[in-house]
Amino acid sequence: MGHREDLLEGAKKCLAEKGFVRTTARDIVHASGANLASIGYHYGSKDALLTQAFVELAQEWGDAFTPDVTGEGGSLERFRSVWDGILGRREQAAPVWAASMEIALSRDALPELREMLLAAEPEGRKGLVSMFTGIPEDELDERDVRTLGGLYQALLTGVMVQSLYDPEGAVTAEELTEAMRRVAEGLLATKAAEDAADA
């Protein structure tokens, strides 16, 4: 590999171990074996290099993530199988999740990264809806992406935070599925009671 590739690999390693804020240019140089001047020459700045490293980490995780989904779209079996896939790769996903949280919590300190994540959000929501429902992404409309995608994204974000904060105590795929079943049963029972009262 050349200096450019060495720097990128070193930055990915630093990002996974230390995050954006705590990673210095010297950390990247140490991890890559390159020299300090080569960061500016190849990437322009440390932040630009870390941005590229984050993009590559996210792509690598996404490319490697192919959950073994079973069950009909929208079924509890499918719901659980998707979560089994996501949580089964928690260790591999942790650096990307941690970096995403750092970007979100930094507000405007990392504007380029924040804009990049915001731009990718609709596609991420589409992918989630498609995984859970079985509906092809090109058949989803904007309402599907905003509502179902927003719900699945909120669940995923919560699971990410739990997993990073308390890996041993974080919710399991089985517990998420049981909770979803109970919520659905409660909503249906309430609807049936309302319909009976209106009759």
C-alpha positions in Angstrom: 0.0 0.0 0.0 1.0 3.6 -0.5 0.9 6.4 2.0 -2.6 7.4 1.1 -4.0 3.9 1.8 -1.8 3.5 4.9 -3.2 6.8 6.3 -6.8 5.7 5.6 -6.2 2.3 7.3 -4.5 4.1 10.3 -7.4 6.6 10.5 -10.0 3.8 10.5 -8.1 2.1 13.3 -7.9 5.3 15.3 -11.5 6.1 14.7 -12.6 2.7 16.0 -10.4 3.0 19.1 -10.6 6.7 20.0 -13.3 8.3 18.0 -13.2 11.7 16.2 -12.5 14.1 18.9 -9.7 12.3 20.7 -7.9 11.2 17.6 -4.9 13.4 16.8 -2.9 13.7 13.6 0.0 12.1 15.4 -2.2 9.2 16.4 -3.0 8.5 12.7 0.7 8.9 11.8 1.7 6.4 14.5 -1.0 3.9 13.4 -0.2 4.2 9.7 3.5 4.5 9.7 3.2 7.5 7.3 4.5 11.0 8.1 2.6 14.0 9.3 3.0 16.0 6.1 1.3 13.2 4.1 -2.0 13.8 5.8 -2.2 17.3 4.3 -0.8 16.2 1.0 -3.2 13.3 0.4 -6.4 14.5 2.3 -6.0 18.2 3.0 -6.7 17.8 6.7 -7.0 15.4 9.6 -10.8 16.0 9.7 -11.1 15.2 5.9 -9.1 12.0 6.5 -11.3 11.0 9.4 -14.4 11.8 7.4 -13.2 9.5 4.6 -12.3 6.8 7.2 -15.8 7.0 8.7 -17.4 6.6 5.3 -15.3 3.6 4.6 -16.0 2.0 8.0 -19.8 2.5 7.4 -19.6 1.1 3.9 -17.6 -1.9 5.1 -20.1 -2.6 7.8 -23.0 -2.2 5.5 -21.5 -4.4 2.8 -20.8 -7.1 5.3 -24.3 -6.9 6.9 -26.6 -9.4 5.1 -29.0 -10.6 7.8 -30.5 -14.1 7.3 -34.0 -12.8 7.2 -36.9 -15.3 7.7 -40.6 -14.8 7.9 -43.2 -12.9 5.9 -42.8 -9.1 5.6 -44.2 -7.4 8.7 -44.3 -10.6 10.7 -42.9 -11.0 14.2 -40.7 -13.8 12.9 -39.2 -11.4 10.4 -38.9 -8.6 13.0 -36.9 -10.9 15.2 -34.7 -12.3 12.5 -33.7 -8.8 11.4 -32.8 -7.9 15.0 -30.9 -11.2 15.4 -28.8 -10.1 12.4 -28.2 -6.6 13.7 -27.4 -7.6 17.2 -25.3 -10.6 16.1 -22.9 -8.2 14.5 -22.9 -5.7 17.4 -19.1 -6.0 17.9 -18.3 -5.3 14.3 -20.8 -2.4 14.2 -19.7 -0.8 17.5 -17.0 1.6 15.9 -19.5 2.8 13.4 -22.2 3.2 16.0 -19.9 5.0 18.4 -18.7 7.4 15.6 -22.3 8.1 14.6 -23.2 8.9 18.2 -20.2 11.2 18.5 -21.3 13.0 15.3 -24.8 13.4 16.5 -23.8 14.6 20.0 -21.2 17.1 18.6 -24.0 19.2 17.1 -22.1 21.7 14.9 -18.6 20.7 15.8 -18.4 18.3 12.9 -20.6 20.0 10.2 -19.2 18.1 7.2 -19.9 14.8 8.8 -23.3 15.8 10.1 -24.4 17.0 6.6 -23.1 13.7 5.2 -25.2 11.7 7.7 -28.3 13.8 7.1 -28.0 13.3 3.4 -27.7 9.5 3.8 -30.6 9.3 6.3 -33.4 8.7 3.8 -31.6 5.8 2.1 -30.9 4.3 5.5 -34.5 4.5 6.4 -35.5 2.9 3.1 -33.2 0.0 3.7 -34.6 -0.5 7.2 -38.2 -0.5 6.0 -37.3 -2.9 3.2 -35.6 -5.3 5.7 -38.4 -5.4 8.1 -41.3 -5.4 5.7 -39.9 -7.2 2.6 -41.1 -4.3 0.4 -38.5 -3.5 -2.3 -36.9 0.0 -1.7 -38.1 1.3 -5.1 -41.7 0.6 -4.1 -41.6 2.7 -1.0 -43.2 6.1 -1.0 -42.1 9.1 1.1 -44.7 8.5 3.7 -43.3 4.9 4.2 -39.8 6.3 4.6 -40.9 9.0 7.0 -43.2 6.9 9.2 -42.0 3.3 9.2 -38.4 4.3 8.4 -38.5 6.8 11.3 -39.8 4.2 13.7 -37.2 1.6 12.8 -34.5 4.2 12.8 -35.5 5.4 16.3 -35.5 1.7 17.5 -32.1 1.1 15.9 -30.7 4.3 17.5 -32.0 3.3 20.9 -30.5 -0.2 20.6 -27.2 1.3 19.5 -27.0 3.5 22.5 -28.0 0.6 24.9 -25.4 -1.6 23.3 -22.6 0.9 23.5 -23.5 2.0 27.1 -24.3 -1.4 28.6 -23.5 -4.3 26.2 -24.4 -7.0 28.8 -27.7 -5.4 29.8 -28.9 -4.2 26.3 -32.2 -5.4 25.0 -32.1 -8.7 23.0 -33.8 -9.6 19.7 -36.2 -11.8 21.7 -37.1 -9.0 24.1 -37.6 -6.5 21.3 -39.9 -9.0 19.6 -41.9 -9.7 22.7 -42.2 -6.0 23.4 -43.5 -5.4 19.8 -46.0 -8.2 20.2 -47.3 -6.7 23.4 -47.5 -3.2 22.0 -49.4 -4.5 18.9 -51.8 -6.5 21.1 -52.5 -3.5 23.3 -53.2 -1.2 20.3 -55.5 -3.8 18.7 -57.4 -4.3 22.0 -57.8 -0.6 22.4 -59.0 -0.2 18.8 -61.5 -3.1 19.3 -62.9 -1.4 22.4 -63.2 1.9 20.7 -65.0 0.3 17.7 -67.4 -1.5 20.1 -68.2 1.7 22.0 -68.9 3.5 18.6 -71.2 0.7 17.4 
